C-alpha cells in the first residue's frame, strides 16, 4: 500500500510540473480560417496541450498589421513562440522554439 501511495504521489508531482511547464509557453498564432497549414498548426498546439492566442488576419485588421510588422512576408501561419518568429508550419521549428524558455 505504501509503495502504491509513493507511486501515486510521484506521478502527481510529475503531472503538476508538466502542466506548469506547458503553461509557461508564450505562443501567438496568426492564421486564416481556410488555410490547411494553419489548421495543422492549431492541431500541433492542441495535441500537446499548449495554449496559444490565435489571430485571424482576415478578420482582425490590427492583427494583420502586427503580423506585417513582425514578418514582412505574405502567408500564414505565422507563429511567435517564446519570442521566436516562425513563418509557415514546421513541427521541427515549433519544437525548437518550445524547447527554449521565454
DSSP file (Angstrom, degrees, kcal/mol; ACC not computed):
  #  RESIDUE AA STRUCTURE BP1 BP2  ACC     N-H-->O    O-->H-N    N-H-->O    O-->H-N    TCO  KAPPA ALPHA  PHI   PSI    X-CA   Y-CA   Z-CA
    1    1 A X     >        0   0    0      0, 0.0     4,-2.0     0, 0.0     5,-0.1   0.000 360.0 360.0 360.0 -41.6    0.0    0.0    0.0
    2    2 A X  H  >  +     0   0    0      1,-0.2     4,-2.5     2,-0.2     5,-0.2   0.910 360.0  52.3 -62.7 -42.1    2.8    2.4    0.8
    3    3 A X  H  > S+     0   0    0      1,-0.2     4,-2.2     2,-0.2    -1,-0.2   0.908 109.1  49.5 -62.0 -42.3    4.6    1.7   -2.5
    4    4 A X  H  > S+     0   0    0      1,-0.2     4,-2.4     2,-0.2    -1,-0.2   0.882 110.2  51.3 -63.2 -39.4    1.4    2.4   -4.4
    5    5 A X  H  X S+     0   0    0     -4,-2.0     4,-2.5     2,-0.2    -2,-0.2   0.905 109.4  49.8 -65.3 -42.2    1.0    5.7   -2.5
    6    6 A X  H  X S+     0   0    0     -4,-2.5     4,-2.4     2,-0.2    -2,-0.2   0.910 111.6  48.9 -63.4 -42.9    4.6    6.7   -3.3
    7    7 A X  H  X S+     0   0    0     -4,-2.2     4,-2.6     2,-0.2     5,-0.2   0.926 111.5  49.7 -62.5 -45.0    4.0    5.9   -7.0
    8    8 A X  H  X S+     0   0    0     -4,-2.4     4,-2.3     1,-0.2    -2,-0.2   0.929 112.0  46.8 -60.8 -46.4    0.8    7.9   -7.0
    9    9 A X  H  X S+     0   0    0     -4,-2.5     4,-2.4     2,-0.2    -1,-0.2   0.905 112.1  51.3 -63.9 -41.4    2.4   11.0   -5.3
   10   10 A X  H  X S+     0   0    0     -4,-2.4     4,-2.3     1,-0.2    -2,-0.2   0.928 111.1  47.3 -61.2 -45.9    5.3   10.8   -7.7
   11   11 A X  H  X S+     0   0    0     -4,-2.6     4,-2.4     1,-0.2    -1,-0.2   0.881 110.8  52.5 -63.5 -38.2    3.0   10.7  -10.7
   12   12 A X  H  X S+     0   0    0     -4,-2.3     4,-2.4    -5,-0.2    -2,-0.2   0.915 109.5  48.4 -64.2 -43.7    1.0   13.6   -9.3
   13   13 A X  H  X S+     0   0    0     -4,-2.4     4,-2.5     2,-0.2     5,-0.2   0.921 111.8  49.6 -62.9 -44.3    4.1   15.7   -8.9
   14   14 A X  H  X S+     0   0    0     -4,-2.3     4,-2.2     1,-0.2    -2,-0.2   0.914 111.2  49.9 -60.9 -43.4    5.3   14.9  -12.5
   15   15 A X  H  X S+     0   0    0     -4,-2.4     4,-2.4     2,-0.2    -2,-0.2   0.914 110.3  49.6 -62.3 -44.3    1.8   15.8  -13.8
   16   16 A X  H  X S+     0   0    0     -4,-2.4     4,-2.3     1,-0.2    -2,-0.2   0.933 112.5  46.7 -62.1 -46.4    1.8   19.2  -11.9
   17   17 A X  H  X S+     0   0    0     -4,-2.5     4,-2.3     1,-0.2    -1,-0.2   0.864 111.2  53.0 -65.7 -34.8    5.3   20.1  -13.2
   18   18 A X  H  X S+     0   0    0     -4,-2.2     4,-2.2    -5,-0.2    -1,-0.2   0.923 109.9  47.7 -64.2 -44.2    4.3   19.1  -16.7
   19   19 A X  H  X S+     0   0    0     -4,-2.4     4,-2.3     1,-0.2    -2,-0.2   0.913 112.7  48.8 -63.4 -43.1    1.2   21.3  -16.6
   20   20 A X  H  X S+     0   0    0     -4,-2.3     4,-0.9     2,-0.2    -1,-0.2   0.886 110.3  51.2 -65.0 -38.6    3.2   24.2  -15.3
   21   21 A X  H >< S+     0   0    0     -4,-2.3     3,-0.5     1,-0.2     4,-0.3   0.909 112.1  46.3 -65.9 -41.9    5.9   23.8  -18.0
   22   22 A X  H >< S+     0   0    0     -4,-2.2     3,-1.3     1,-0.2    29,-0.2   0.894 108.7  56.0 -66.3 -39.7    3.3   23.8  -20.7
   23   23 A X  H 3< S+     0   0    0     -4,-2.3    -1,-0.2     1,-0.3    -2,-0.2   0.696  96.9  65.9 -67.7 -18.6    1.5   26.8  -19.3
   24   24 A X  T << S+     0   0    0     -4,-0.9    -1,-0.3    -3,-0.5    78,-0.2   0.606  76.4 104.9 -82.2 -11.4    4.7   28.8  -19.4
   25   25 A X    <   -     0   0    0     -3,-1.3     2,-0.6    -4,-0.3    26,-0.1  -0.449  61.6-146.7 -71.5 141.1    5.0   28.9  -23.2
   26   26 A X        +     0   0    0     -2,-0.1    56,-3.3     2,-0.0     2,-0.4  -0.938  27.4 171.3-108.6 112.1    4.1   32.1  -24.9
   27   27 A X  E     +A   81   0A   0     -2,-0.6    26,-2.5    24,-0.2     2,-0.4  -0.980  15.8 179.5-130.4 125.3    2.5   31.4  -28.3
   28   28 A X  E     -Ab  80  53A   0     52,-2.1    52,-2.5    -2,-0.4     2,-0.5  -0.976  11.1-165.0-117.6 137.6    0.8   33.7  -30.7
   29   29 A X  E     -Ab  79  54A   0     24,-3.0    26,-3.0    -2,-0.4     2,-0.5  -0.977   7.2-158.9-129.8 119.8   -0.5   32.2  -34.0
   30   30 A X  E     +Ab  78  55A   0     48,-3.2    48,-1.8    -2,-0.5    47,-0.6  -0.865  34.5 147.0 -99.2 124.9   -1.5   34.4  -37.0
   31   31 A X  E     - b   0  56A   0     24,-3.0    26,-2.5    -2,-0.5    27,-0.4  -0.753  43.0-127.7-142.0 179.1   -3.9   32.5  -39.3
   32   32 A X        -     0   0    0     -2,-0.2     3,-0.4    24,-0.2     6,-0.1  -0.918  31.2-118.8-129.9 162.7   -6.8   32.5  -41.7
   33   33 A X  S    S+     0   0    0     -2,-0.3    23,-0.0     1,-0.2    -1,-0.0   0.780 109.3  44.7 -73.0 -26.2   -9.9   30.3  -41.4
   34   34 A X  S    S+     0   0    0      4,-0.0     2,-0.4     5,-0.0    -1,-0.2   0.536  82.4 111.7 -97.6  -8.3   -9.4   28.5  -44.7
   35   35 A X     >  -     0   0    0     -3,-0.4     4,-1.6     1,-0.2     5,-0.1  -0.540  52.0-157.9 -76.5 120.0   -5.6   27.7  -44.5
   36   36 A X  H  > S+     0   0    0     -2,-0.4     4,-1.8     1,-0.2    -1,-0.2   0.849  94.8  53.2 -66.2 -32.6   -4.9   24.0  -44.2
   37   37 A X  H  > S+     0   0    0      2,-0.2     4,-2.1     1,-0.2    -1,-0.2   0.837 105.0  55.4 -70.3 -31.7   -1.4   24.7  -42.7
   38   38 A X  H  > S+     0   0    0      2,-0.2     4,-2.6     1,-0.2    -1,-0.2   0.906 106.9  50.3 -63.6 -41.0   -3.0   26.9  -40.1
   39   39 A X  H  X S+     0   0    0     -4,-1.6     4,-2.8     1,-0.2    -2,-0.2   0.890 108.5  52.0 -64.1 -38.8   -5.2   24.0  -39.1
   40   40 A X  H  X S+     0   0    0     -4,-1.8     4,-2.2     2,-0.2    -1,-0.2   0.894 109.8  49.6 -63.4 -39.0   -2.1   21.8  -38.8
   41   41 A X  H  X S+     0   0    0     -4,-2.1     4,-2.0     2,-0.2    -2,-0.2   0.930 111.3  48.5 -64.8 -45.2   -0.5   24.5  -36.6
   42   42 A X  H  X S+     0   0    0     -4,-2.6     4,-2.9     1,-0.2     5,-0.2   0.939 112.1  49.3 -57.9 -47.3   -3.6   24.6  -34.4
   43   43 A X  H  X S+     0   0    0     -4,-2.8     4,-2.8     1,-0.2    -1,-0.2   0.878 106.4  57.1 -61.2 -39.2   -3.7   20.8  -34.2
   44   44 A X  H  X S+     0   0    0     -4,-2.2     4,-0.8     2,-0.2    -1,-0.2   0.949 113.3  38.3 -56.1 -52.0    0.0   20.8  -33.2
   45   45 A X  H ><>S+     0   0    0     -4,-2.0     5,-2.6     1,-0.2     3,-0.6   0.908 116.6  50.8 -69.9 -42.0   -0.5   23.0  -30.2
   46   46 A X  H ><5S+     0   0    0     -4,-2.9     3,-1.5     1,-0.2    -2,-0.2   0.919 106.8  54.6 -60.8 -43.2   -3.9   21.4  -29.2
   47   47 A X  H 3<5S+     0   0    0     -4,-2.8    -1,-0.2     1,-0.3    -2,-0.2   0.735 112.3  44.2 -66.0 -20.8   -2.4   17.9  -29.3
   48   48 A X  T <<5S-     0   0    0     -4,-0.8    -1,-0.3    -3,-0.6    -2,-0.2   0.379 112.9-116.9-102.1   1.7    0.3   18.9  -26.9
   49   49 A X  T < 5 +     0   0    0     -3,-1.5     2,-0.6    -4,-0.4    -3,-0.2   0.783  63.2 149.6  69.8  26.4   -2.0   20.8  -24.6
   50   50 A X      < -     0   0    0     -5,-2.6    -1,-0.2    -6,-0.2     2,-0.1  -0.828  40.2-139.2 -97.7 121.5   -0.2   24.1  -25.3
   51   51 A X        +     0   0    0     -2,-0.6     2,-0.3   -29,-0.2   -24,-0.2  -0.482  27.2 175.5 -77.9 150.9   -2.4   27.2  -25.1
   52   52 A X        -     0   0    0     -2,-0.1     2,-0.6   -26,-0.1   -24,-0.2  -0.981  33.0-119.2-150.5 158.2   -2.0   29.9  -27.7
   53   53 A X  E     -b   28   0A   0    -26,-2.5   -24,-3.0    -2,-0.3     2,-0.4  -0.910  32.4-155.9-101.3 124.9   -3.5   33.2  -28.8
   54   54 A X  E     -b   29   0A   0     -2,-0.6     2,-0.5   -26,-0.2   -24,-0.2  -0.858   9.6-169.0-107.4 136.3   -4.9   33.0  -32.3
   55   55 A X  E     -b   30   0A   0    -26,-3.0   -24,-3.0    -2,-0.4     2,-0.8  -0.984  13.7-149.5-123.5 120.0   -5.3   36.0  -34.6
   56   56 A X  E >>  -b   31   0A   0     -2,-0.5     4,-2.0   -26,-0.2     3,-0.9  -0.802   9.2-158.9 -86.5 110.6   -7.2   35.7  -37.8
   57   57 A X  T 34 S+     0   0    0    -26,-2.5     7,-0.2    -2,-0.8    -1,-0.1   0.635  88.1  56.5 -71.6 -12.6   -5.6   38.3  -40.0
   58   58 A X  T 34 S+     0   0    0    -27,-0.4    -1,-0.3     1,-0.1     3,-0.1   0.726 116.9  33.8 -86.1 -23.1   -8.6   38.5  -42.4
   59   59 A X  T <4 S+     0   0    0     -3,-0.9     2,-0.6     1,-0.2    -2,-0.2   0.637 117.0  54.6-102.9 -18.6  -11.0   39.3  -39.5
   60   60 A X     X  -     0   0    0     -4,-2.0     4,-2.0     1,-0.1    -1,-0.2  -0.891  58.1-175.0-124.5  98.8   -8.7   41.4  -37.3
   61   61 A X  H  > S+     0   0    0     -2,-0.6     4,-2.1     1,-0.2    -1,-0.1   0.854  86.9  54.7 -64.6 -36.4   -7.0   44.3  -39.1
   62   62 A X  H  > S+     0   0    0      1,-0.2     4,-2.3     2,-0.2    -1,-0.2   0.901 109.1  48.6 -63.3 -40.0   -4.9   45.2  -36.1
   63   63 A X  H  > S+     0   0    0      2,-0.2     4,-2.8     1,-0.2    -2,-0.2   0.884 108.4  54.1 -66.3 -38.2   -3.5   41.7  -36.0
   64   64 A X  H  X S+     0   0    0     -4,-2.0     4,-2.1     1,-0.2    -2,-0.2   0.896 109.7  47.7 -62.3 -39.6   -2.8   41.8  -39.8
   65   65 A X  H  X S+     0   0    0     -4,-2.1     4,-1.9     2,-0.2    -2,-0.2   0.905 111.7  49.5 -67.7 -41.7   -0.8   45.0  -39.2
   66   66 A X  H  X S+     0   0    0     -4,-2.3     4,-2.2     1,-0.2     5,-0.2   0.923 110.9  50.4 -61.3 -43.9    1.1   43.4  -36.3
   67   67 A X  H  X S+     0   0    0     -4,-2.8     4,-2.8     1,-0.2    -1,-0.2   0.913 108.8  51.6 -61.0 -42.7    1.8   40.3  -38.4
   68   68 A X  H  < S+     0   0    0     -4,-2.1    -1,-0.2     1,-0.2    -2,-0.2   0.861 110.2  49.2 -63.5 -36.3    3.1   42.5  -41.2
   69   69 A X  H  < S+     0   0    0     -4,-1.9    -1,-0.2     1,-0.2     3,-0.2   0.866 117.5  40.6 -69.7 -36.1    5.5   44.3  -38.8
   70   70 A X  H  < S+     0   0    0     -4,-2.2     2,-0.4     1,-0.3    -2,-0.2   0.815 131.0  21.7 -80.4 -31.8    6.8   41.1  -37.4
   71   71 A X     <  -     0   0    0     -4,-2.8    -1,-0.3    -5,-0.2    -2,-0.0  -0.903  60.3-166.4-143.5 105.1    7.0   39.2  -40.7
   72   72 A X        +     0   0    0     -2,-0.4     2,-0.2    -3,-0.2    -4,-0.1   0.488  65.5  93.3 -77.0   0.7    7.2   41.2  -43.9
   73   73 A X  S    S-     0   0    0      1,-0.1     2,-0.1     2,-0.1    -2,-0.1  -0.628  78.1-118.5 -89.2 152.3    6.5   38.1  -46.0
   74   74 A X        +     0   0    0     -2,-0.2    -1,-0.1     2,-0.0     2,-0.0  -0.421  66.1  61.9 -79.5 162.6    3.0   37.1  -47.1
   75   75 A X        -     0   0    0     -2,-0.1     2,-0.3     3,-0.0    13,-0.1  -0.029  64.9 -77.5 106.1 155.5    1.3   33.9  -46.0
   76   76 A X  S    S+     0   0    0     11,-0.1    13,-0.2    -2,-0.0   -39,-0.2  -0.899  79.5  57.2-135.9 162.0    0.2   32.1  -42.9
   77   77 A X        +     0   0    0    -47,-0.6    11,-2.9    -2,-0.3     2,-0.4   0.523  58.0 172.4 -75.9 158.2    0.5   30.5  -40.5
   78   78 A X  E     -AC  30  87A   0    -48,-1.8   -48,-3.2     9,-0.2     2,-0.4  -0.988  10.0-169.7-132.5 124.0    3.0   32.8  -38.7
   79   79 A X  E     -AC  29  86A   0      7,-2.8     7,-3.2    -2,-0.4     2,-0.5  -0.889  20.3-160.7-119.2 145.4    3.8   31.9  -35.1
   80   80 A X  E     -AC  28  85A   0    -52,-2.5   -52,-2.1    -2,-0.4     2,-0.6  -0.962  21.4-179.3-119.7 110.0    5.7   33.7  -32.4
   81   81 A X  E >   -AC  27  84A   0      3,-2.7     3,-2.3    -2,-0.5   -54,-0.2  -0.943  69.3 -23.4-118.1 116.1    6.8   31.0  -29.9
   82   82 A X  T 3  S-     0   0    0    -56,-3.3    -1,-0.2    -2,-0.6   -55,-0.1   0.865 129.4 -49.1  51.0  38.5    8.7   32.1  -26.8
   83   83 A X  T 3  S+     0   0    0    -57,-0.4     2,-0.5     1,-0.2    -1,-0.3   0.403 113.4 120.5  85.9  -2.9    9.7   35.2  -28.7
   84   84 A X  E <   -C   81   0A   0     -3,-2.3    -3,-2.7    13,-0.1     2,-0.4  -0.851  56.8-139.5-100.5 125.8   10.9   33.3  -31.8
   85   85 A X  E     -C   80   0A   0     -2,-0.5     2,-0.4    -5,-0.2    -5,-0.2  -0.682  19.9-174.8 -86.3 131.8    9.2   34.2  -35.1
   86   86 A X  E     -C   79   0A   0     -7,-3.2    -7,-2.8    -2,-0.4     2,-0.5  -0.970  11.9-153.8-132.3 116.6    8.4   31.2  -37.3
   87   87 A X  E     -C   78   0A   0     -2,-0.4    -9,-0.2    -9,-0.2   -11,-0.1  -0.765  65.1  -1.2 -89.4 128.9    7.0   31.7  -40.8
   88   88 A X  S    S-     0   0    0    -11,-2.9     2,-0.6    -2,-0.5   -11,-0.2  -0.180 100.9 -55.3  85.8 178.4    4.9   28.7  -42.1
   89   89 A X        +     0   0    0    -13,-0.2     2,-0.3   -11,-0.1    -2,-0.1  -0.865  60.1 154.3-100.5 123.7    4.2   25.4  -40.4
   90   90 A X     >  -     0   0    0     -2,-0.6     4,-2.7     1,-0.1     5,-0.2  -0.856  29.4-162.1-149.0 110.3    7.1   23.4  -39.2
   91   91 A X  H  > S+     0   0    0     -2,-0.3     4,-2.8     1,-0.2     5,-0.2   0.908  96.6  52.1 -57.1 -41.7    6.9   20.9  -36.4
   92   92 A X  H  > S+     0   0    0      2,-0.2     4,-2.3     1,-0.2    -1,-0.2   0.923 111.4  45.3 -63.3 -44.6   10.7   20.9  -36.0
   93   93 A X  H  > S+     0   0    0      2,-0.2     4,-2.2     1,-0.2    -1,-0.2   0.898 113.5  50.5 -66.1 -39.6   10.8   24.7  -35.8
   94   94 A X  H  X S+     0   0    0     -4,-2.7     4,-2.5     2,-0.2    -2,-0.2   0.926 110.3  49.8 -62.5 -44.5    7.9   24.7  -33.4
   95   95 A X  H  X S+     0   0    0     -4,-2.8     4,-1.8    -5,-0.2    -2,-0.2   0.908 110.5  50.0 -62.3 -42.6    9.6   22.1  -31.2
   96   96 A X  H  X S+     0   0    0     -4,-2.3     4,-0.9     1,-0.2    -1,-0.2   0.918 112.2  47.3 -62.0 -42.9   12.9   24.0  -31.1
   97   97 A X  H  < S+     0   0    0     -4,-2.2     3,-0.5     1,-0.2    -2,-0.2   0.884 111.3  51.0 -66.9 -37.9   11.1   27.2  -30.1
   98   98 A X  H  < S+     0   0    0     -4,-2.5    -1,-0.2     1,-0.2    -2,-0.2   0.814 103.2  60.1 -68.1 -29.5    9.1   25.4  -27.4
   99   99 A X  H  < S+     0   0    0     -4,-1.8     2,-0.3    -5,-0.2    -1,-0.2   0.770  94.7  75.3 -70.1 -24.9   12.4   23.9  -26.1
  100  100 A X  S  < S-     0   0    0     -4,-0.9     2,-0.2    -3,-0.5     0, 0.0  -0.698  85.5-129.4 -86.5 141.0   13.6   27.5  -25.4
  101  101 A X              0   0    0     -2,-0.3   -76,-0.1     1,-0.1    -2,-0.1  -0.605 360.0 360.0 -89.8 150.1   12.1   29.2  -22.5
  102  102 A X              0   0    0    -78,-0.2    -1,-0.1    -2,-0.2   -77,-0.0   0.501 360.0 360.0 -65.2 360.0   10.6   32.7  -22.7
